[in-house]
Amino acid sequence: MKMPYDNVAVLIYVVMVLVLIGKAQVSMAAVTCNALQLSPCASAITSSTPPSPLCCSKLKEQRPCLCNYVKDPNLQKLVNSPNARKVASICGSPFPNC
């Protein structure tokens, strides 16, 4: 299935942002916050693709970090988007109240 150029551009942007943010890691309790870990969710967040099991496991793993990601101006639009919240809900990991 061929993706429209708009979706490809958004996906490339998301991956690039996640790679850049992934270089700055913050440790919280037993979780290492690394936005790059959410890259398996990029297609589910930017399109109507259902989240993969890997996406859901990474989302659950990174859940304690989501409020930090929402506060980050580079990630805010992506992480706080309706699609991101929908993916979190589908994965059974409701978005925390930040």
QUIPEJO-V900527 format. One record per residue. N is the residue number from 1. OMEGA is omega as a letter, one per 30 degrees, with the letter a starting at -180 (none if undefined). NEAR is the number of other ideal C-beta (glycine too) atoms within 10 Angstrom. Layout:
BEGIN
N/OMEGA/NEAR + N/OMEGA/NEAR
END
This chain:
BEGIN
1/a/2 + 2/a/6 + 3/l/14 + 4/a/9 + 5/l/8 + 6/a/9 + 7/l/14 + 8/l/12 + 9/l/12 + 10/l/18 + 11/l/16 + 12/l/11 + 13/a/13 + 14/a/19 + 15/l/14 + 16/l/10 + 17/a/19 + 18/l/20 + 19/l/12 + 20/a/13 + 21/a/18 + 22/l/14 + 23/l/9 + 24/a/12 + 25/l/13 + 26/a/10 + 27/l/9 + 28/a/11 + 29/a/6 + 30/a/7 + 31/l/14 + 32/a/13 + 33/a/18 + 34/a/20 + 35/l/25 + 36/l/17 + 37/l/19 + 38/a/26 + 39/l/18 + 40/a/16 + 41/a/27 + 42/a/20 + 43/l/20 + 44/a/21 + 45/a/24 + 46/l/22 + 47/a/14 + 48/l/8 + 49/l/15 + 50/l/12 + 51/l/21 + 52/l/14 + 53/l/9 + 54/l/11 + 55/a/22 + 56/a/20 + 57/l/15 + 58/l/21 + 59/l/25 + 60/l/13 + 61/a/17 + 62/a/23 + 63/l/16 + 64/a/14 + 65/a/21 + 66/l/23 + 67/l/13 + 68/l/16 + 69/l/20 + 70/a/17 + 71/a/12 + 72/a/14 + 73/l/6 + 74/a/14 + 75/a/21 + 76/a/12 + 77/a/11 + 78/a/23 + 79/a/25 + 80/a/15 + 81/l/13 + 82/l/8 + 83/l/14 + 84/l/23 + 85/l/15 + 86/l/15 + 87/l/23 + 88/l/22 + 89/l/12 + 90/a/14 + 91/a/21 + 92/l/9 + 93/a/18 + 94/a/10 + 95/a/18 + 96/l/12 + 97/a/5 + 98/none/11
END
